[in-house]
Amino acid sequence: MKRLLPALTLLVSFVCSCPALAQQSQDFGHYVVHYNALNTNLIPPQVAQGYGIKRSSSRALLNVAVLKKVMDTPGTPVSALVTGRATNLTGQLRELEIREIKDSEGAIYYIAEFPVHNLESYRFEINVAIEGEAEPLMVRFTQQFYTE
């Protein structure tokens, strides 16, 4: 399992560097929330197996990371209560089952899997509650998926 954690970190770095799967982020003052969604068939088989992720072009993965800003660093990973839902253009609502992943190097990711259809678009609403903060952080974005 320890070898899979760096692989997931590498995968997230790869996804974040691909223009077609561009990483998105939102700045909230002391915190930055990074998020993206991609088809699970893009995840290497050993990484998917290690985290119990079903690889398929008709399944998607939401990935969220929360960083506290620290001068002259990329930021410090922060634990949070992350909840979310996704609504497609026909109004079908999906409550996302988001789980936390912590790697041995201190990174923290929040992931959720869900089924998708070709050309289906989802509007995501991600709620990030950080302990000690009065208000949760709200991220909204839309993503279209391709399965063929």
Contacts in CASP RR format, 6 or more apart in sequence:
PFRMAT RR
TARGET T0000
AUTHOR 0000-0000-0000
METHOD contacts of the structure
MODEL  1
MKRLLPALTLLVSFVCSCPALAQQSQDFGHYVVHYNALNTNLIPPQVAQG
YGIKRSSSRALLNVAVLKKVMDTPGTPVSALVTGRATNLTGQLRELEIRE
IKDSEGAIYYIAEFPVHNLESYRFEINVAIEGEAEPLMVRFTQQFYTE
1 50 0 8 1.000
2 104 0 8 1.000
4 46 0 8 1.000
4 47 0 8 1.000
4 50 0 8 1.000
4 51 0 8 1.000
5 103 0 8 1.000
5 104 0 8 1.000
5 105 0 8 1.000
6 103 0 8 1.000
6 105 0 8 1.000
7 44 0 8 1.000
7 46 0 8 1.000
7 47 0 8 1.000
8 47 0 8 1.000
8 51 0 8 1.000
8 101 0 8 1.000
8 103 0 8 1.000
8 109 0 8 1.000
9 103 0 8 1.000
9 105 0 8 1.000
9 107 0 8 1.000
11 43 0 8 1.000
11 44 0 8 1.000
11 47 0 8 1.000
12 63 0 8 1.000
12 65 0 8 1.000
12 109 0 8 1.000
15 21 0 8 1.000
15 23 0 8 1.000
15 36 0 8 1.000
15 38 0 8 1.000
15 42 0 8 1.000
15 63 0 8 1.000
16 22 0 8 1.000
16 23 0 8 1.000
16 34 0 8 1.000
16 36 0 8 1.000
17 23 0 8 1.000
21 36 0 8 1.000
21 38 0 8 1.000
21 42 0 8 1.000
22 36 0 8 1.000
23 34 0 8 1.000
23 35 0 8 1.000
23 36 0 8 1.000
24 34 0 8 1.000
24 35 0 8 1.000
24 36 0 8 1.000
24 141 0 8 1.000
25 32 0 8 1.000
25 33 0 8 1.000
25 34 0 8 1.000
25 35 0 8 1.000
26 32 0 8 1.000
26 33 0 8 1.000
26 35 0 8 1.000
26 137 0 8 1.000
26 139 0 8 1.000
28 137 0 8 1.000
29 69 0 8 1.000
30 68 0 8 1.000
30 69 0 8 1.000
31 66 0 8 1.000
31 67 0 8 1.000
31 68 0 8 1.000
31 69 0 8 1.000
31 78 0 8 1.000
31 128 0 8 1.000
31 130 0 8 1.000
31 137 0 8 1.000
32 66 0 8 1.000
32 67 0 8 1.000
32 69 0 8 1.000
32 75 0 8 1.000
33 64 0 8 1.000
33 65 0 8 1.000
33 66 0 8 1.000
33 67 0 8 1.000
33 126 0 8 1.000
33 128 0 8 1.000
33 137 0 8 1.000
33 139 0 8 1.000
34 64 0 8 1.000
34 65 0 8 1.000
34 66 0 8 1.000
34 67 0 8 1.000
35 62 0 8 1.000
35 63 0 8 1.000
35 64 0 8 1.000
35 65 0 8 1.000
35 124 0 8 1.000
35 126 0 8 1.000
35 139 0 8 1.000
35 141 0 8 1.000
36 62 0 8 1.000
36 63 0 8 1.000
37 60 0 8 1.000
37 61 0 8 1.000
37 62 0 8 1.000
37 63 0 8 1.000
37 122 0 8 1.000
37 124 0 8 1.000
37 143 0 8 1.000
37 145 0 8 1.000
38 60 0 8 1.000
38 61 0 8 1.000
38 63 0 8 1.000
39 56 0 8 1.000
39 57 0 8 1.000
39 58 0 8 1.000
39 59 0 8 1.000
39 60 0 8 1.000
39 61 0 8 1.000
39 116 0 8 1.000
39 145 0 8 1.000
39 146 0 8 1.000
39 147 0 8 1.000
40 48 0 8 1.000
40 53 0 8 1.000
40 54 0 8 1.000
40 55 0 8 1.000
40 56 0 8 1.000
40 59 0 8 1.000
40 60 0 8 1.000
40 61 0 8 1.000
40 113 0 8 1.000
41 55 0 8 1.000
41 56 0 8 1.000
41 57 0 8 1.000
41 59 0 8 1.000
43 53 0 8 1.000
43 55 0 8 1.000
43 61 0 8 1.000
45 55 0 8 1.000
47 53 0 8 1.000
48 54 0 8 1.000
48 55 0 8 1.000
51 101 0 8 1.000
51 111 0 8 1.000
53 61 0 8 1.000
53 111 0 8 1.000
53 113 0 8 1.000
54 113 0 8 1.000
57 146 0 8 1.000
57 147 0 8 1.000
57 148 0 8 1.000
58 115 0 8 1.000
58 116 0 8 1.000
58 117 0 8 1.000
58 147 0 8 1.000
59 113 0 8 1.000
59 114 0 8 1.000
59 115 0 8 1.000
59 116 0 8 1.000
60 113 0 8 1.000
60 114 0 8 1.000
60 115 0 8 1.000
60 116 0 8 1.000
60 122 0 8 1.000
60 143 0 8 1.000
60 145 0 8 1.000
61 111 0 8 1.000
61 112 0 8 1.000
61 113 0 8 1.000
62 86 0 8 1.000
62 96 0 8 1.000
62 98 0 8 1.000
62 111 0 8 1.000
62 112 0 8 1.000
62 113 0 8 1.000
62 114 0 8 1.000
62 124 0 8 1.000
62 126 0 8 1.000
63 109 0 8 1.000
63 110 0 8 1.000
63 111 0 8 1.000
64 82 0 8 1.000
64 98 0 8 1.000
64 109 0 8 1.000
64 110 0 8 1.000
64 111 0 8 1.000
64 126 0 8 1.000
64 128 0 8 1.000
64 139 0 8 1.000
65 77 0 8 1.000
65 107 0 8 1.000
65 108 0 8 1.000
65 109 0 8 1.000
65 110 0 8 1.000
66 77 0 8 1.000
66 78 0 8 1.000
66 79 0 8 1.000
66 80 0 8 1.000
66 82 0 8 1.000
66 108 0 8 1.000
66 110 0 8 1.000
66 128 0 8 1.000
66 130 0 8 1.000
66 137 0 8 1.000
67 74 0 8 1.000
67 75 0 8 1.000
67 76 0 8 1.000
67 77 0 8 1.000
67 78 0 8 1.000
68 75 0 8 1.000
68 76 0 8 1.000
68 77 0 8 1.000
68 78 0 8 1.000
69 75 0 8 1.000
70 76 0 8 1.000
77 106 0 8 1.000
77 107 0 8 1.000
77 108 0 8 1.000
78 108 0 8 1.000
78 130 0 8 1.000
79 100 0 8 1.000
79 108 0 8 1.000
79 130 0 8 1.000
79 131 0 8 1.000
80 110 0 8 1.000
80 128 0 8 1.000
80 129 0 8 1.000
80 130 0 8 1.000
80 131 0 8 1.000
81 128 0 8 1.000
81 129 0 8 1.000
82 98 0 8 1.000
82 100 0 8 1.000
82 110 0 8 1.000
82 126 0 8 1.000
82 127 0 8 1.000
82 128 0 8 1.000
82 129 0 8 1.000
83 96 0 8 1.000
83 98 0 8 1.000
83 126 0 8 1.000
83 127 0 8 1.000
83 129 0 8 1.000
84 95 0 8 1.000
84 96 0 8 1.000
84 98 0 8 1.000
84 112 0 8 1.000
84 124 0 8 1.000
84 125 0 8 1.000
84 126 0 8 1.000
84 127 0 8 1.000
85 93 0 8 1.000
85 94 0 8 1.000
85 95 0 8 1.000
85 96 0 8 1.000
85 124 0 8 1.000
85 125 0 8 1.000
86 93 0 8 1.000
86 94 0 8 1.000
86 96 0 8 1.000
86 114 0 8 1.000
86 122 0 8 1.000
86 123 0 8 1.000
86 124 0 8 1.000
86 125 0 8 1.000
87 93 0 8 1.000
87 94 0 8 1.000
87 122 0 8 1.000
87 123 0 8 1.000
87 125 0 8 1.000
88 94 0 8 1.000
88 120 0 8 1.000
88 121 0 8 1.000
88 122 0 8 1.000
88 123 0 8 1.000
89 120 0 8 1.000
89 121 0 8 1.000
94 114 0 8 1.000
94 122 0 8 1.000
96 112 0 8 1.000
96 114 0 8 1.000
97 112 0 8 1.000
97 113 0 8 1.000
98 110 0 8 1.000
98 111 0 8 1.000
98 112 0 8 1.000
99 110 0 8 1.000
99 111 0 8 1.000
99 112 0 8 1.000
100 108 0 8 1.000
100 109 0 8 1.000
100 110 0 8 1.000
101 108 0 8 1.000
101 109 0 8 1.000
101 110 0 8 1.000
101 111 0 8 1.000
102 108 0 8 1.000
103 109 0 8 1.000
116 122 0 8 1.000
116 145 0 8 1.000
116 147 0 8 1.000
117 145 0 8 1.000
117 147 0 8 1.000
118 145 0 8 1.000
118 146 0 8 1.000
118 147 0 8 1.000
118 148 0 8 1.000
119 144 0 8 1.000
119 145 0 8 1.000
119 146 0 8 1.000
120 144 0 8 1.000
120 145 0 8 1.000
121 142 0 8 1.000
121 143 0 8 1.000
121 144 0 8 1.000
121 145 0 8 1.000
122 142 0 8 1.000
122 143 0 8 1.000
122 145 0 8 1.000
123 140 0 8 1.000
123 141 0 8 1.000
123 142 0 8 1.000
124 139 0 8 1.000
124 140 0 8 1.000
124 141 0 8 1.000
124 142 0 8 1.000
124 143 0 8 1.000
125 138 0 8 1.000
125 139 0 8 1.000
125 140 0 8 1.000
126 138 0 8 1.000
126 139 0 8 1.000
126 140 0 8 1.000
127 136 0 8 1.000
127 137 0 8 1.000
127 138 0 8 1.000
128 136 0 8 1.000
128 137 0 8 1.000
128 138 0 8 1.000
128 139 0 8 1.000
129 136 0 8 1.000
129 137 0 8 1.000
130 136 0 8 1.000
130 137 0 8 1.000
END
